[in-house]
Amino acid sequence: MTGASLTHGLLGLLERPISPDDRRRAALHLLDWIACAQLGSTAAAGRALARLALQSAQGPCTTLGAGQREAGMAALVNGGLGNLFEVDDVHRRAIVHPGDTVIPAALAAAEREGSSGMDLLDALIKGYEATIRIGTAAGPAHYRHWYSTATCGVFGAAAACAHVLGLDRPRSLDALGQAGMMSAGLWQCRSEPTDSKQLATGRSAQAGLLAADLARIGFAGARQILEGEHGFFAAACGPVDTQAVLRHPDVAWMMHEVSFKPWPACRHVHPVIEAVIGLRAQAGASTPIDAIESIDVHTYADAISFADCATPVSDHQARFSLQHAAAVAWTRGDLSLRDSQSQARDDPQIAALRRKVRLHHAPDLTAAYPERYGATVHLRDAAGTQHTVTVHTAKGDPENPLTAQEIQDKALRLMGAAGLSPQTTEQIAQSCLALAEGQPLSHLRAALAQAQSR
């Protein structure tokens, strides 16, 4: 059944031509992920992963917070860092954060193999494609219990590493087959105070690299790992449209559909942030908190499931709180890294406003999800005046994009918050973007090494 499998068809799609514009887009995603991961390396979970890496042998691969380690350890550690502050990229329809698994796997492989910068960017484009297409087929039914970024991302990590290793079609099929054997990540990790979400993405990045390494030595993998009777879709997704993996073969690379996050919070919260900022402009930023009677948030079911947290007691909970996001957006007119911290959570004004936020399920917005992440927010004041803003595409979505300069500025801010000097952050940014113009990967490696010595 070699020629008939979904993975065989998917690999055919990954052979589409890649343009200079595609590579420039990939360089922006690489820069965005590096900035997210640099910041993640300063968190408690990031430091714990670094301690694990420091117990392992040295190697040729950048391991944020732990110097140079062997490729598998670098992929594991770096793969656990990108989502710690919830600023990572996201594809709406697939409900995945492709950069968190694809980039650390491909970067480790490229450093180990001595690849060119363009080879790395091409690998990212292909890895994102595989992740997004499989995630789109898996859909919300899978996402209900499984962490799609990890479970679908392992396929993208394997596809990216297969490109770096120069695997032919049969060996690449083996790589995807092995990746499916290691697809894992249960959402129980978000229902308890765990660090397991970082393990899920890190392990998927590491597993994608391992899958490609095994394939290179002839370790055979299942060809129908996606659609087979006991394959990924049957086991973890239930009834799904499996052909979504191969649909629209002639569209632009899916990487162009990925959203960049402007605010450090769960993406399900972003439409509410933007809506409340709009309400602030309508009603007047000087409106006192005690003059606000209520803020009614109408949004889709998954947003409420993931981010109904009326009284967040940790930074993590604050980043997953619709109520906190609405209160901060009204009070500050923005939402920054510091707004998830205790000083903001315990601010009397923000706490008082959180208590006035009420969540409502909006069936029309649920019907539009995951094609669109939307919210309608009504603000009513004590005089009975109501203001309303609806957001269907939040800032950073393809229809409402961040500019390339805004993405660079975001990266510089995040790396600065991680303690890197302006000179180092600028060097990393320029080295990333120059990969699309043919600059060697060694320049970026040198910049990242400089960041390690901070």
Order of alpha helices (4+ residues) and beta strands (2+ residues): alpha-alpha-alpha-beta-beta-alpha-alpha-alpha-alpha-alpha-alpha-alpha-alpha-alpha-beta-alpha-alpha-alpha-alpha-alpha-beta-alpha-beta-beta-alpha-alpha-alpha
